[in-house]
Amino acid sequence: MADCERLQEIARAGSYIDKWVGSTTDPSSIYKNITEGDLPPLPDACRERYSFMAIYLKDTGAIVGYFDVYHGYPDAHTVWIGILLIDPAYQRQGYAQEVVEGIAQVTRDLGYTELGIGVHLKNWPALRFWVRQGFDRIVKVAGDAEHSEMTFAVVSLRRGL
Ligand SMILES: CC(C)(COP(=O)(O)OP(=O)(O)OC[C@H]1O[C@@H](n2cnc3c(N)ncnc32)[C@H](O)[C@@H]1OP(=O)(O)O)[C@@H](O)C(=O)NCCC(=O)NCCS
């Protein structure tokens, strides 16, 4: 909780993607994610399977981002990454890549076989990033059927572990 204020500041800094995802960033959602979790639509979804993690630099301890994961969504052998955000001031320095490698290593050791992520189609810097991290299988496209300035869609991507 001591990090909540800095994490909310990072959420605000990341709100430049709002126009690509069709929603408005609410920094108070960080507090909710830490305290209650952001659980998937499963009948047996539980807080214990959800993790919200701050990303710290090894040398200075500065917080440069955050991510959350749910263990066992949409199926028992998959870990779902809900969000990964790096403070724009720290982007393009390889931090997100290092985080994804860490998530892959830990989840592989836990026995999971897949990672999944939902990316908005208009967020092409993120699409490029995730494909480079090996998320090369499209399993679903959801959202608005027609393309326009005010419509949005999300693509679900998967990679094996
Ligand atoms: C997507 C996101 C997490 C990537 O974070 P990042 O820390 O910038 O990612 P990395 O630095 O590991 O890699 C990003 C790019 O920088 C490049 N890069 C890595 N190290 C670099 C360096 N030292 N110098 C220059 N470029 C570098 C990588 O090749 C990569 O290139 P690409 O975009 O063409 O794939 C970040 O852009 C972000 O937070 N976006 C907003 C939130 C979002 O859209 N999240 C994803 C949806 S859930």
Ligand as a Chemical Component Dictionary entry (heavy atoms), coordinates in Angstrom:
data_LIG
# 
_chem_comp.id                   LIG 
_chem_comp.type                 NON-POLYMER 
_chem_comp.pdbx_formal_charge   0 
_chem_comp.three_letter_code    LIG 
# 
loop_
_chem_comp_atom.comp_id 
_chem_comp_atom.atom_id 
_chem_comp_atom.alt_atom_id 
_chem_comp_atom.type_symbol 
_chem_comp_atom.charge 
_chem_comp_atom.model_Cartn_x 
_chem_comp_atom.model_Cartn_y 
_chem_comp_atom.model_Cartn_z 
_chem_comp_atom.pdbx_ordinal 
LIG C1  C1  C 0 3.983  -2.171 -24.189 1  
LIG C2  C2  C 0 4.926  -1.699 -23.064 2  
LIG C3  C3  C 0 4.580  -2.430 -21.773 3  
LIG C4  C4  C 0 6.375  -2.005 -23.472 4  
LIG O1  O1  O 0 7.231  -1.566 -22.411 5  
LIG P1  P1  P 0 8.792  -1.233 -22.627 6  
LIG O2  O2  O 0 9.461  -1.320 -21.299 7  
LIG O3  O3  O 0 8.917  0.009  -23.425 8  
LIG O4  O4  O 0 9.233  -2.486 -23.494 9  
LIG P2  P2  P 0 10.720 -2.900 -23.839 10 
LIG O5  O5  O 0 11.651 -1.749 -23.627 11 
LIG O6  O6  O 0 11.011 -4.165 -23.132 12 
LIG O7  O7  O 0 10.565 -3.154 -25.365 13 
LIG C5  C5  C 0 9.864  -2.168 -26.154 14 
LIG C6  C6  C 0 10.628 -1.810 -27.374 15 
LIG O8  O8  O 0 11.843 -1.167 -27.004 16 
LIG C7  C7  C 0 12.901 -1.776 -27.704 17 
LIG N1  N1  N 0 14.056 -1.685 -26.818 18 
LIG C8  C8  C 0 14.351 -2.489 -25.798 19 
LIG N2  N2  N 0 15.483 -2.086 -25.207 20 
LIG C9  C9  C 0 15.875 -0.968 -25.878 21 
LIG C10 C10 C 0 16.954 -0.080 -25.749 22 
LIG N3  N3  N 0 17.880 -0.262 -24.805 23 
LIG N4  N4  N 0 17.009 0.979  -26.595 24 
LIG C11 C11 C 0 16.072 1.162  -27.542 25 
LIG N5  N5  N 0 15.031 0.349  -27.720 26 
LIG C12 C12 C 0 14.950 -0.697 -26.902 27 
LIG C13 C13 C 0 12.468 -3.180 -27.938 28 
LIG O9  O9  O 0 13.117 -3.754 -29.067 29 
LIG C14 C14 C 0 10.992 -2.986 -28.211 30 
LIG O10 O10 O 0 10.786 -2.626 -29.539 31 
LIG P3  P3  P 0 9.327  -2.829 -30.229 32 
LIG O11 O11 O 0 8.372  -1.844 -29.589 33 
LIG O12 O12 O 0 9.583  -2.504 -31.646 34 
LIG O13 O13 O 0 8.939  -4.255 -29.945 35 
LIG C15 C15 C 0 4.846  -0.153 -22.890 36 
LIG O14 O14 O 0 4.932  0.464  -24.146 37 
LIG C16 C16 C 0 3.619  0.325  -22.154 38 
LIG O15 O15 O 0 3.582  0.372  -20.916 39 
LIG N6  N6  N 0 2.572  0.718  -22.918 40 
LIG C17 C17 C 0 1.375  1.281  -22.332 41 
LIG C18 C18 C 0 0.517  0.227  -21.677 42 
LIG C19 C19 C 0 0.191  -0.885 -22.628 43 
LIG O16 O16 O 0 -0.198 -0.655 -23.774 44 
LIG N7  N7  N 0 0.361  -2.129 -22.147 45 
LIG C20 C20 C 0 0.124  -3.311 -22.943 46 
LIG C21 C21 C 0 -1.296 -3.678 -23.018 47 
LIG S1  S1  S 0 -1.729 -4.652 -21.618 48 
# 
loop_
_chem_comp_bond.comp_id 
_chem_comp_bond.atom_id_1 
_chem_comp_bond.atom_id_2 
_chem_comp_bond.value_order 
_chem_comp_bond.pdbx_ordinal 
LIG C1  C2  SING 1  
LIG C2  C3  SING 2  
LIG C2  C4  SING 3  
LIG C2  C15 SING 4  
LIG C4  O1  SING 5  
LIG O1  P1  SING 6  
LIG P1  O2  DOUB 7  
LIG P1  O3  SING 8  
LIG P1  O4  SING 9  
LIG O4  P2  SING 10 
LIG P2  O5  DOUB 11 
LIG P2  O6  SING 12 
LIG P2  O7  SING 13 
LIG O7  C5  SING 14 
LIG C5  C6  SING 15 
LIG C6  O8  SING 16 
LIG C6  C14 SING 17 
LIG O8  C7  SING 18 
LIG C7  N1  SING 19 
LIG C7  C13 SING 20 
LIG N1  C8  SING 21 
LIG N1  C12 SING 22 
LIG C8  N2  DOUB 23 
LIG N2  C9  SING 24 
LIG C9  C10 SING 25 
LIG C9  C12 DOUB 26 
LIG C10 N3  SING 27 
LIG C10 N4  DOUB 28 
LIG N4  C11 SING 29 
LIG C11 N5  DOUB 30 
LIG N5  C12 SING 31 
LIG C13 O9  SING 32 
LIG C13 C14 SING 33 
LIG C14 O10 SING 34 
LIG O10 P3  SING 35 
LIG P3  O11 DOUB 36 
LIG P3  O12 SING 37 
LIG P3  O13 SING 38 
LIG C15 O14 SING 39 
LIG C15 C16 SING 40 
LIG C16 O15 DOUB 41 
LIG C16 N6  SING 42 
LIG N6  C17 SING 43 
LIG C17 C18 SING 44 
LIG C18 C19 SING 45 
LIG C19 O16 DOUB 46 
LIG C19 N7  SING 47 
LIG N7  C20 SING 48 
LIG C20 C21 SING 49 
LIG C21 S1  SING 50 
# 
